[in-house]
Amino acid sequence: MKKIYITGSFTVEAAIITSIVLFTILGIMSLSFFMHDYSVEKSKAYHKATSSLEPPVKYIWAYQATRNLKSENNQTSERNHYED
């Protein structure tokens, strides 16, 4: 029976390729986590910056109607308070 010997160069080559593949996969995962966090923070900043602005022109009629209702309710409640 003939014995088969594996040379040391094969082991070294496998170790190098395995480490390169492993670090590449970990780098891609790390980059994807970073990009996810970046997009979440950018979305939060955009929402925070635009939440204090007036509504878009498309919905301005609804915005004005609710403001008018609030002001009318305040005026009628003040009138009722003074009439008592």
N, C-alpha and C positions, 0 to 999 in steps of 0.2 A: 504494500500500500504506500502510495506516494503522498507525502505531506505537502500541503500548500502553505507557503509563507507569504504574509502580506508585508510589503515593505513599509518603512516608516513614512515615506513620502505620501502615500495614500492617506494615512491617518492625519498628517499635517494639512493636506489639501482639504479633507473633509471638515476639519476643525475651522479652517479659514472660511470656507463657503458657508458653513452653518452659522458662524458668527456674523457674517455679512448679511445673510438672509434674515436672521433674528433681529439685528439692529435696524434693518430696513423696515421690517414689519412694525417694530416698536416706534420708529420715527414717523411712519405714516399714521399710526394710531395717535401719537402725541400731537401731530399736526392737526388731525381731525378734531381732537378735543379742544385745541387752541382756537381753531376756526369756529367751532360751535360756541364757545364762550364769547368770542369776539362778536359774533353776529347777535347773540342774546343781549350783550351790553349795548351794542349799537341800536338795537330795536328799543331797548328801554330808554336810551337817551333821546331817540326820535319821538317816542311816545310822550316823554316828559316835556320835550320842547314844544310839541304841537298840542298838548292837552289844554294849555292855558290860552290858546288862540281862539278867535271866534270860529264858529262852524263854517264849513264851505258854503259857497254861494247857493249851491243846489238845495241846501237845507235851511237857508236863511229865513224863509217864511215861517217855518216851524219854530225856529229860535225866537223870532220876533213875537209870534203868537204866545209863546209861553211867558215871555217877559211881560207882555201886555196883561196876561191873566194874573200874573203875580202882583203887578202894580195895582190892578183893579181890586184884587182881594185885599191888599193892604189898605186901600182907600176906603172900601166898604167896612172893614173891621174897625177902622178909626172912626168912621161916621157912627157906627152902631155903638161904639164905646162912649162917644160924647152924647148920644141921644138918651142914654139911660139915666 
